[in-house]
Amino acid sequence: MGFYFKWINLLVFFHFLAATPIFSDSFFSSNAIATTKFLDLAKDPRVFNWMVGIRRKIHENPELGYEEFETSELIRAELDKLGIPYKYPVAVTGVIGYIGTGLPPFVAIRADIDALPIQEMVEWEHKSKVPGKMHACGHDAHVAMLLGAAKILKEHESEIQGTVVLVFQPAEEGGGGAKKVLDAGVLENISAIFGLHVAPNVPIGEVASRSGPIFAGSGFFEATINGRGGHAAIPQHSIDPILAASNVIVSLQHIISREADPLDSQVVTVGKFQGGGAFNVIPDSVTIGGTFRAFSKESFMQLRQRIEQVITGQAAVQRCNATVNFLDNEKPFFPPTVNNVDLHEYFKSVAGSLLGINKVQDMQPSMGSEDFAFYQEVFPGYIFLLGMENPSIERLKSPHSPYFKINEDALPYGAALHASLASSLPLHIRRFRPCRYSPSLSTLSCSLAEDVDPKPPIPNPNSYFPKRGQTLELVCESLAFKGKGLCKVTQSGFVVLCDRALPGEHFIGRVTRKKGNYAEVTKVKTLTPPRDIVDAPCVYAPYCGGCKTQNLSYEAQLRAKEEQVRDLLIHVGKFCRQQLQLHAVMKPIVPCDIQFHYRNKMEFSFGPQRWLPRESLQDGPVDDSGNENYALGLHAPGFFDKILNVDKCLLQSDPANKVLAAVQECWRDPQLGFSPYNVHSHKGFLKHLMLRTGSKPNNLVAKLGVLHGQAYT
């Protein structure tokens, strides 16, 4: 976790929707598992020494994000010894384990497993053996505590009502490992997820947390400011990028002091400044970089926009030019971490019972960030700080310090809390929605839905039947076959299909067709775009019916296809969903090495009039006379007689596209006298162009289908 644990004085007002607790008043009196004994079990030398040994092995061999292969191997070896089934690999090096019945409810507990690029300065027996790498944020302890919880829970597996999911997650330190774990599609039907982080300034045996925003959303930026280098003695012949960069850094702080609301905490910090290598030389360019943070997405996006404007604008004032990179691929944006209000009450009860109510602290929000927030955007989540300070022994350094240490006496507390939180929740759980923090800092909305029932009632489709022309507010849940988005009406569960709607997309749709048990809508307006949206590589993708999900990331497409196969196995093959998860009946989908240019045959049609999308018609009337309006391309979606004119198709090979472009360039020439085939009048000469690419380089066959007299050849 990239932050120091320093409390921030911030006045925050919360408004909660009416909600009921997720556990009953008789929760602890009816608890079948005596979770209070978990702490005694974790302190038992047999378990404690085992956790300490694991933590020290991991500490000696730190690995950076997505490189945690030895750490992952150690985790899997311990799970094998405990007899705990798991799924691997997940997000390259992650491991997902399962304890319990294999049936709902599913409660997850998470530990991050990656280290930092820091040279350890602590001299002790188990110092890092890898130069320049160190577990300086406590993730080695996180792994040890989660394995300790797994050991305790496995010994009480028969008492668990539901399934505990163990999430060993890679790449928390800026790599967005939580998002990749979610993208892998291995966390399904999770009712809640818990996480912890060691805190060197919270007393040992105590915990600290809060409901609502606890950590800020964060992003990174890097800017290159280009000038003109020269001798330092004659600066008038140069354009000094160091001076420009200095003005940029000062101006960036003005965003916070003069543009941001003082009650809406935001941070911009420049931590990188690289330029020049000699005392008497003005360099050609300077590179600066830093981080920016805020507690709401609205503030974050405004901050991001202003950072780019200030850098480019201030550089221009000094006659320089600047480029800004927000490192979206290398260091993805972390959303704000928002603890669920109901889970906060549950946590206080469990932790208070285990440690004593006076050992549960309320904390102020921190400008640090945590990729645990990605989980909280999908299902209810809760993260807390675990104390390990013992002033009588020594004052511990902050995380990310080369002198950072772990007080190993804290390990039993983390293991016991993990085990207690995960095992107790299924007894009285209700399904509830994640907290949604509003764009203004002052509002947090958390609401509960209906109780979970082992056999939930099936909504009656006839209880809500939308009428044609009616508009509905919908959220796309998944992809159905033929690229249609599958949605459900909130009131009744009535199924609605929408062409080109993507999973996670929140939109307004108008009903165009209704059947006995479903309706079809067209998208009118997108309210919230899907998380995995990308720019479609093909310019025809919005209009052509062949590639409806090109604007969905390839990883998300794979997940959707895998889910379709899984649903077929469940509904047609009568497999159990959890059997698919736990016993790997269904193997992971294998991605293709190439996403485009894989088809060896394509057929294009000729037509007397090209089909134009509605967006093109908004520019004014179109002249539909003359040969230039002839079309060669692919059929418009849903039409046998309308042709979308295309110059290339990314599905076929580059040589085939060159042939298509050459034909497009010449076939309309009036001197050739070619006429396209008309499917209505059955007149015309050119009907089809078929292109087939051979297995050898530049081996291609082009075939023209023509109508000669009454014969098609």
N, C-alpha and C positions, 0 to 999 in steps of 0.2 A: 504494500500500500504506500503510495508515494506521498507521505505527509508526515508532519510532526504533530504529536498530540498536544496542541495548545488550545485551550478553550477560548472561544470567541464571544465577546459580549454582543449579543444580537437579540433585539426584541422582536419576537415573532408571534403573531396572533393566528390561531387556528380556528377554523370553522368546520365542524364535522357534520355530515349527514347523520340522521338518526340511525343507530345501529345497535344490535344486540351482541353480547359477548359470544365468542366462539366456543366457550366452555361453560358448563353449568356451574351453579353455586356449589353443588355437591361434588365438584371435580376431584378434589384430593381425597375426600372420604370414600369415593367409589373407585379410586385408582387401583387397578388390578396389579400394577407393578409398583413395588415400594421404591420409588425413585430416590428417596432420601438415603438409601443404602448404597447408591451408586458412588457417592463420594468416598465412602469407606472402602469399596472395592477398588476404586482408582488409586487410593493411597496405599493399598496393599503392596508390599515390596515386590511381589511377583509381577504385578501390572506396572507399578511405577518404574522399576528398574528396566523393564522391557521397553517402556516408552522412552526413557532416557537414552537407552542404547540405540534405538531407532533414530532419535533426534540427532545424536552425535554422528552417526554414520552419514546422515544426509548433510549435516553441517560440514563434514570433512570433504564432501564431494558436491559442491554447489554447481547448479546448471541453470543457464539462462532460459528465458521463455521459448517454448517449443523445442528445446534441446534437452529436456529432463528425462532422457532415456534410462539412465541408471536409477534415478529416483523412482521412475515409474516401475522399473523392474523390481526394485526393493518392495514397493507397495504391493505389487501383484504376488510376490513371493510370500509376504505376510498374510495376504488374503487367502492364498492357497492353504497355508498352514491352519488358518482358522476355519477353512471349509466354507468360505463366503464366495458365491458366484459373482462374476463381474463381466463387464464389457470393455474391450480394449482392441485397438486404439480409438480414442475419442478425442477429436481436435489435436491430432498428432500424437501427444504423449499422455493424454488424460485417461483416467480409469473411473468407471462407474460401477459400484458394488451394490448388492441387494441383500437385505436381511429381513426375514419375516415371512408372511404368507404368500407373497407374490400377488396379492390382491389389494384393491384400494382400501383405505386412503393411502396415498404415497406421500411421505414426508421426507424431504431431503436435508442433509447436513453437508456443508462444503468446506474444503480446505484448499488453499492455493499452494502450489508446490515449487515455484520458480525462485531463483536467487537474483542478485543484483551484480552489475559490473563494478564492484568495489574491492579494493585490496584490503584484506582484513589486517588490522593493527593490534588486535588482542592476542597476546602471547599466552597460549594455554595448550594442553595436551591434544585437543581435538580441533585445532585451528585449521582453516580451509587449506586444502592441499592443492588447490587450483589457483595459480597466480591471476590476480585481477578479478576474481569472482568471490562472492561472499553471501551468505544468508544474513543480510543486514536488516531484514524486516520481519523476521520471526516465522517465515513460512515453514522452516524445518520443524519448529514446535507445533505449527498448525497441523502438519501431517501426522506427527506423533500423537497428538491429542485425538484426531479423528480416528486413527487406528486403535487408540485406547478405547474410544467409545464403541468402535466396532467389536472389539474383544468382549466388552461388557455386554453389549446387546446380543451378540451371538450366544453367550451363555444363558440369556433369558429369551431366546427367540420364540419359544413356545408361548410366552406371555404377551407377545406383541400382536396387537390387533391391527393388521395392515402391513405395510412394507416401508422400511427405512431405506432410503436411497443414499449411498455414500458417493459424494462428488469430489474426486481428486482432480482439481482443475489446473491446467498449465497457464503460464503467461499472464499473470495478473498485473505485473509491473509494466504497464503501458501497452501490452500486446493484445488486450481485449480477449483474453482466453475464455471468459464467461460467454461472450457472444458466440464464439466458435463452438462451445459446448452446446449452446442452444441451437445453433445452425445445424449441428449434427443430428438433431431430432431424437436424442436419447432420453430426454426428460419429458415424459408425457404424463398428463393427468396429475401433476404435482399439486398437492393441496397447499403446501407451504414449504419454504426453504429457510434454513438458519445458517448463519456464519458468525465467526468471531475473529477478533484481532487482538494480539497481545498489546498491552499498554504499559510502558515503563514508568508512567507517573500516576497510575492507579494502584492503591495498596493491594498486596497479594490477598487473595480470598475475597476480593470485592469485584464488582462488575459495574460498568457504566454504559448507559445508552439513552435513547429518547424515542418518542414516536414522531413521525413526520420526517422532515429533512434532517439528515445527520451528517452527510458528506456532500460536498459540492460536485457539480458536473465539471469536467475538465477537458481541455484540448491543448494542442501544442502548435507552434508555428515556427517557421524558419524563413528568413528573408535574406536575399542576396542584393546588396546595394552596389551598383556598378558606377564607377567614375572613370577617371583617366589618371594613371599613375605618372610619377615623375620625381624629380629631385626635391627633397624637403626644403632646400635653400631657395628654390624658385617656385613657390606654390601657385603663382599666377599662371603658370603654364600647365597646371594640372587641374583636375576636378577631384576634390578630396572626398572620398567615400567615408572616411573615418569621421570627419566633421558632420557629414549628413547622417551617419548612423547615430552619432551622439545626440543630435537634435531629435531623431526618431525616438530614441529611448526616453528622453525627457517628455516628449509630446504624448507618448503612450500612457504615461502616468496621469496626464491631464484628463484622459477618458474617465478614469476612476474618480478623480477629485472634482471634476467639473461637469461630467455628463451623467454619471450613474447616481441613482437614488441612494442617499446615505443609509437608508434602512434596507436596501437590497444589496447585500454584501457581494462584492466582486473583486477579483484580483487579476492584475497583469504583471508578470515578472519576467524580465529578460535575464536569463542565466547563461547565455552563450554570446561571446563577442570574439570573432576571429578576423584579423585583418593585418596584413603586413608582417615582415620578419626582420626588418632592419630599422635602425634609429633614424637614418637620413633618407628614407625612401617613402614616398606616398604610394600606397598600393593601388592596384586597379579596382579592387573590389573588397568588400567587407561582408561577412556573414554574421547575422545575429539570430538568436533563437530563444524561445521561452515558452511559458505556459500561461493560460488564462482560465479563470474559474468563475462560476456563478451558481446560484441555487435554483434557477429556473431556466428552462430551455429558451424562453423568449429573451431573457437577459443574455444568455450565452450566445445566441445567434446575433443579437445586436452588437455584442462585444466583438465577435468574430468579424463582422462587417466593418466596424470602425477601426479595428486593428489594421486591416488591409488598406483602408482609405488613408489612415494616418501615415503608414509606412510609405506608400507610393507618393502621397502628397508632399510629405516633408522631404523625401528624396528629390522630388522635382524642384522644390524651392532651392536646393543646393546644386541644381543642374545635373543631378544623377538620375538614374532610373533604377527601379526596384522590382523584384518579383517575390511574391509571397507564396509559400507552400504550407498548407495546414496539415500535411503528413497524415491524411485520412487513412491511407493503407497501412503505413508503418505504425502509427500510434493513433488508433481510432478514438473518436470522441467518447468520453464516459458520461452517461447521463447522471443527474443528481441521484444520490442514494436516499431513498425515502422509506422509512420503516412503517410497516402497517400498524395502524392504531390498535386494532384488536390483538394482534400478536404482541404488541408492547404490554398490554395488560396481562396477557398469558405469560410472557417472559418474566414480568415482575413477580407473579405468583409462584412460578416454578423456581426461579432463582432465589426468591425470598424464603421459600420452603427449604431449599437446599443449603443456602449460605446464611440465612437470617435477613429479615427485611431491611435492617439497618446497613446491610452490605450491598444494597442495590442503589447506585447513584443515578441521578439525572444529570445529563451532560449538555453543554451548549453545542450547537452545530459547529463543524470543522470545515475549513476550506480544503482539506485533503479530499482525495477522490478514491473511489473503489469500484472495480468493475462488477462487484456484486450487484450493482444497480441494474445491470442488464437482466438478471433474473427477476428483479422486482418489477420490471416492466411487463413481464409475462405472467407471473403468479405472485401471490403474497409472499413477502420476504422480510427477514429481520436479522440485523447484524448488531453485535455488541462488542464492547471492549472488555478484555479480561485482564485484571490487575496482576502485576508481578513485582511491584515495588516493595522493597524491604529496606528502609533507611538504616536499620541497625547493621546491615551488612555492607551495602554500598549504594550510591546513587547511579542508576542506570542511564546510559546515553539514549538519545532519541533514535528512532528508526532511521535507516539510511546513513548512519554514522559508521565509519570504519571501526569504532570502538563499541559498537552495539553488542549487548550480551543478553542472554535469556536466563531468567531465574527459573530453573527447572522445577522448583517447588510449585510452580503454577500449573504444571501439566495435569495433575489429577483434577483440578477444578475445571479446566476446559473439557477434559474427557467426560466428567460426570455431567456437566451442563449439556454438552452435545447429546449424550445418551438420554438424559431426562427430557429435554425438549422434544426430541424425535419420538420417543416411545410413548409419551403421555398424550400428545396431541390427538392421535387417532381415536381415543376413547370417546371424546365428545366433540369431534370436529364438525364444523359446518363449512360449506363451500362459500368463499367470499372473494370479492374482486380486489385487485391490487390497489394501493393508494395511488391517486393521481394528483401530483402537485400542480397547482394552477400557475399560469404565467406570472401572476403577482405573488409576491413572497408570502402573502398573508392568508392564503387559502389552501387547505388540504382536504380532499374529498375521499372518504373511504366508505364503502357501503357493502352490506351483506346481501347475499342472494339466498335462495332456498336451501333448506337442510339437505345434506347428502343422504340419499336413501340407497340401500343395496340394490334395489330394483326401482329406479326412478320412473315415475309415471310417464307414459308415452303421450305427448301432446296430440290432441285430436285435430287433424288438419282442417276439418270443417268448422272448428271453433273460430278460425280467423281465415277468411278467404279474400285476398286483396282483389280489387276490381281493376279492370283494364283502364289505363290512364292515371291510376292513383300513384302518388309518389311515396316512397318508403325510405327511411334512413336505415342503412344496413352496414354491417361489417362482414367482409369476406373471411370465411373461416378456413377454406382450403380450396384446392383446384379439383374440379370434376374433370371427366374426360372431355376431349375436344377443346380444352383450354378455357372452359367456362368456370367462373368463380362461384363457389357454393356458399350461400348465406342462409341465415335463418331469422325469421321474424321473432323478435324478442318475446312478444306476448304469448306466442303459441308454439314456437319451434317450426312453423310452416317453412318449407324449403323454397328458396328463391335462387335462380341461376342468373348470372350476369356475364355477358361476353366481355372479356378483357378486364375483369375485376381480379385483383391479385390478393393473396393471403395477407391479412392485416389491414387492408385498405378500408377506410371508413368513408362512405359516399352516399349520395342521394340517387336513387334509381326510380325510373318510371316504368310501371307495369305495361308490357307490350303484348303479353300472351299469358293465358292461364290454362292449366290442365287440371286433372282431377286432384293431384296431390302435390303440385308444385306450380310455380309461376316463373316467367322470364321477364327480366327488366333490362332496360338500357341505362347506362350511366349518364346522369345529368350533370353532376358536380362532385368532384372529389373533395372531401372535408379534411381527411388526413391521409397522406400517401403511405403506401406500405413501407416497412422498414428496409426491405431488401431490394428496393427499386434501383435500377441502373439505366443509363442511356442506351437505347437499342442501337446496335451497330448498323443495322440496315435502315435506310431512309424510308423504305416502303413498309416497315413492320407495323406502323399504326393502321394501315389500310389493307394490307395483304392478309388473306386468311390462313396462310401457311405457317407463320411463326408468331403465334399470339402472345407468347410469354418471353419474347426477347428482352423486354425491359425488366425482367425479373432476373436476379443474379443466378449464375449457373448452379451455385450451391443450393439456393432455394428451389430451383427447378428439380434438382436431384431429390431433395427432401419431399417435394410434392409427388414425384413419380413413385418414390419408395412408399409413401403413405397410400397411394392408390393400390399398389400391389399388396400392401399389408391389409387394406380393407377387403380386397378380394379374397385373401386367404382366410380372413375372419368370417366374412358374411357368406362366401360361397364354399370355401374349404372347411369351414366350421372349426378353425383353429382358435385357441384362447389368446387374447391379446397379450396377456402377461407371459404366456408360454413363449410367444414370439420375442418378448423382451429378454426374458431371463435365460432361455435355453437356446437362443440363436437358431431357431427353426428357419428364420429368414435371414439370409446372409446380407451384409451391407451392400448397398448398390455400388457398382463399379463405375466411376466417371470415365468418360471418353477422353482420349488424349487430345483430340481435335474437336472443336465445337462447330466449326464451319468448313465448307468445301469438302464435305464427306460423301455427297451423293454423286454417283457416276452417270446418272441419267436424269434429264429434265426435259419436259415438253412445254412449249410455249404456243399460245394460240394467236391467230390474226383476227382482227375485227375491224369493221368499218368506222367505229366511233369509240374513242378511248373513254373509259369510265373515270370520272373525277370525284375525289372525296368532297364531302360537304364543305370542308374548310376552304378548298380551292374556289368553290362557287361564291364564297363570301367576298371575293376580290372584285366581283363584277361579272357581267355576261361574258360567255366564252364563245368565240367563233368556231362553230362546229362544221364549217364547210371546208373543202379542200383535203388534199392528201395528208397534210400535216396532222390532221385529227385521227388518221388511221392509228390503230393500236396493235402492238405486238407485246404480249406479256402473259400475265396470269389472270385467271378468272377472279372477279371481285367476289368477296365473301357472300355466299347465298345466291349468286346469279350465274346462270349458264350462258347468258348472252351479253355480259358486260366484261370488258377486258381492262385490267389495270396495266397501263404501259410501263414496262420496266427496262432499264438499261443493263442491269446485272442482278444476279441472285447469289447471295452469300452461301447458299447450300451447294452450289455446283463449283467446279474447279475454276481456277483463274483462266486457263486456256479456253474453256467453254464460255466464260464471260466475255473474253475478247472477241470470240466469234459472234456472240449475241450482239455486242456493241457494233461490230462491223455490219451485220445485217440491218440493225436499226438505222445505221447511217445512210444506207443506200436504197432500201427497198421501196421507199415512198417516191423515188424519183419518177416524175411523170413520163420521162422518155422510156423507162422500162415497161410501162404499161401494166404493172402488176395491180391487181385489185384484191382486197381481203375478202374472205368468205363471210357471207351474211347468213346467220343461222335461221333467220326468219324468212328471207326470200330464197334461200338455198342457191344463191348466186355468188360468184367471186372465184378467184383463182387460188390464192394462198390460204391454206387452212391451218397447218401446224408446222412448227420448227422443233425437231427433236435433236438434242445434243447428248452424246454419250462419250464419256472419257474412259480411255483404256487404262490398263494397269501400268503400261510403260510411259515414260515421260513424253509429252507432246503427242500422244497417240489419241486422236479424237475423231469421232464420226459425227457429221452433221447431216440431217435428213430433213428435206422439205416435203410436207404433205400437201398436195395440190389437187384441185378438182378440175379434171379435164373432160369436158363434155358432161356426162352423167357419172363418170367413174372417178373414184378417189384413189390417188396413187401417192 
